Each structure stands twice: as C-alpha cells, then as structure tokens.
Amino acid sequence: MRHWCVFFGCAIAALLSGSVWAGETAPAPRVIDVALQDGGILLGQVVTPEGRPVPQTTVAVENGQQQLLGVVKTDENGRFAIKGLSGGVYRLSAANGTGTYRLWNPRTAPPGAQQATLLVAGQDINRGQALSRIGQWMRNPWIVGGAIATAIAVPVAVAEHEEGPASP
C-alpha cells in the first residue's frame, strides 16, 4: 500500500509540475515599421474596429522605457501628427487601443514600412485572462511549487504512519 501511495503522489507531482515549467507567456507585441516624415513627424489615424474615424480623442506616445513623451488630439477625421520623434520603438495608445511601432528616420525605412500609423480603438480587451483571486494565486510558481511539495509529502507521511511495527 505504501508503494502505491508514493507512486501516485509522485505521478500527481509530475503532472502538476508541467504547468509550472511550461508557464504561460504573453505573446510579444507585434511591431510595425513606420517611416517618419521630415522633421521627425509621425502621421497616423485612430479608427474604430469597423474603420470609422475616431474624432477628438487623445493619443499618447511612450518610448521603450514606457516614459510618456507627448499627448495629441485627433482631428475630426481621426488623424493626428506627432512632431519631434526620432528613430526607435514607440508605443501609441488611444481610445482603448494600443500599438507598438518601430519608427525610422526619413529615407532610412525598409521598403515595406508604412508611411503612417493606423491605430484601431477598442482592441485592448482581456480575452480569457480575467482570472479569479484563486487563479491569480495559482499563477505564482511558488504557490504551485508548494502545492506540488504537499502532494508529494502527504502521501509519503500517510504511508509512513500506516505501517505497522517492524517485528511480529
């Protein structure tokens, strides 16, 4: 009986440990190449998922260190222009939509680079990632590791306790 308890405890631990080591990682944001205009001007437009422009909304630009560099408003056609940027990776956000862009100085962009950004509003939605409180705890590898250790230790302790005396 003791051997079966130890075997099942180890089997459960092995099954649970896969979730710790294979932990879910967030997908890397898609980076879009965009060519800056002369003077470091970034042109863009904010639209709804249906393609309609979003007028008079705020567009924020952050650098790679997540420092806010500036804020502009879109016009009645959802268009905006941000001045004074240089080449590098930036994050734009507006109307619950974000995008990561690799900006290229004028005349240095690769052939496939866009001339302006298109930021789709309302795309920042947590799809299947709003976890309950217990779900948040279970994302912590220390908590899961403790559960695995318990799954191993309890059957071993029970098996040791159930053994009779060594002599008849």
VEXBA-574540 format. One record per residue (C-alpha): residue in three letters; x, y, z. Coordinates in steps of 0.5 Angstrom, whole numbers, padded with zeros to 4 digits, always signed. Layout:
# residues N
AlaXYZ;...
This chain:
# residues 168
Met+0000+0000+0000;Arg+0006+0005+0002;His+0009+0004-0005;Trp+0002+0006-0009;Cys+0001+0012-0004;Val+0008+0014-0006;Phe+0008+0012-0013;Phe+0001+0016-0014;Gly+0004+0022-0010;Cys+0010+0023-0015;Ala+0005+0022-0021;Ile+0001+0028-0019;Ala+0007+0032-0017;Ala+0010+0030-0024;Leu+0003+0032-0028;Leu+0003+0039-0024;Ser+0010+0041-0025;Gly+0009+0041-0032;Ser+0004+0047-0031;Val+0010+0051-0027;Trp+0015+0050-0032;Ala+0011+0051-0038;Gly+0008+0057-0035;Glu+0004+0062-0040;Thr+0008+0068-0043;Ala+0005+0074-0046;Pro+0006+0074-0054;Ala+0011+0079-0056;Pro+0007+0085-0058;Arg+0007+0086-0066;Val+0012+0092-0068;Ile+0010+0095-0074;Asp+0015+0099-0078;Val+0013+0106-0080;Ala+0017+0112-0084;Leu+0018+0119-0080;Gln+0017+0125-0084;Asp+0022+0130-0085;Gly+0023+0134-0078;Gly+0021+0127-0074;Ile+0014+0128-0075;Leu+0009+0121-0074;Leu+0003+0121-0078;Gly-0003+0117-0076;Gln-0010+0116-0075;Val-0015+0113-0070;Val-0021+0109-0073;Thr-0026+0104-0070;Pro-0026+0097-0071;Glu-0031+0098-0077;Gly-0026+0103-0080;Arg-0030+0109-0078;Pro-0025+0115-0075;Val-0025+0117-0068;Pro-0025+0125-0067;Gln-0022+0129-0062;Thr-0019+0123-0058;Thr-0013+0123-0054;Val-0007+0120-0057;Ala-0001+0118-0052;Val+0006+0117-0054;Glu+0011+0113-0050;Asn+0018+0111-0051;Gly+0021+0104-0050;Gln+0022+0105-0043;Gln+0015+0107-0042;Gln+0016+0114-0041;Leu+0011+0119-0043;Leu+0013+0123-0049;Gly+0007+0127-0051;Val+0000+0127-0052;Val-0004+0130-0058;Lys-0011+0130-0060;Thr-0014+0127-0067;Asp-0018+0132-0071;Glu-0025+0131-0074;Asn-0022+0125-0079;Gly-0019+0122-0073;Arg-0012+0124-0076;Phe-0006+0126-0072;Ala+0001+0128-0072;Ile+0007+0128-0067;Lys+0013+0132-0068;Gly+0020+0132-0066;Leu+0021+0124-0066;Ser+0027+0120-0068;Gly+0028+0113-0070;Gly+0027+0108-0065;Val+0021+0103-0062;Tyr+0015+0107-0059;Arg+0008+0105-0056;Leu+0002+0109-0058;Ser-0005+0109-0054;Ala-0011+0112-0056;Ala-0019+0110-0054;Asn-0017+0103-0051;Gly-0013+0101-0057;Thr-0005+0101-0057;Gly+0000+0099-0062;Thr+0008+0098-0062;Tyr+0012+0102-0068;Arg+0019+0102-0070;Leu+0020+0109-0073;Trp+0025+0110-0078;Asn+0028+0117-0079;Pro+0027+0120-0086;Arg+0029+0116-0092;Thr+0032+0110-0088;Ala+0026+0106-0087;Pro+0026+0099-0090;Pro+0022+0098-0097;Gly+0016+0095-0093;Ala+0015+0101-0088;Gln+0008+0104-0087;Gln+0008+0112-0088;Ala+0003+0113-0083;Thr+0000+0109-0077;Leu-0007+0106-0076;Leu-0009+0105-0069;Val-0015+0101-0068;Ala-0019+0104-0062;Gly-0022+0099-0057;Gln-0017+0093-0058;Asp-0015+0092-0051;Ile-0019+0087-0049;Asn-0017+0082-0044;Arg-0020+0075-0047;Gly-0020+0070-0042;Gln-0015+0073-0038;Ala-0019+0076-0032;Leu-0017+0071-0027;Ser-0021+0070-0020;Arg-0017+0071-0014;Ile-0015+0064-0014;Gly-0013+0064-0021;Gln-0008+0070-0019;Trp-0005+0066-0014;Met-0004+0060-0018;Arg+0000+0064-0023;Asn+0005+0065-0018;Pro+0010+0059-0019;Trp+0012+0059-0011;Ile+0005+0057-0009;Val+0004+0052-0015;Gly+0011+0049-0012;Gly+0008+0049-0005;Ala+0002+0045-0008;Ile+0007+0040-0011;Ala+0011+0039-0005;Thr+0005+0038-0001;Ala+0002+0033-0006;Ile+0009+0029-0005;Ala+0009+0030+0002;Val+0002+0028+0005;Pro+0002+0021+0001;Val+0009+0019+0004;Ala+0007+0022+0011;Val+0001+0018+0011;Ala+0004+0011+0008;Glu+0010+0012+0014;His+0004+0013+0019;Glu+0000+0007+0017;Glu+0006+0002+0017;Gly+0005-0003+0023;Pro+0011-0005+0028;Ala+0017-0008+0024;Ser+0017-0014+0029;Pro+0011-0019+0029;
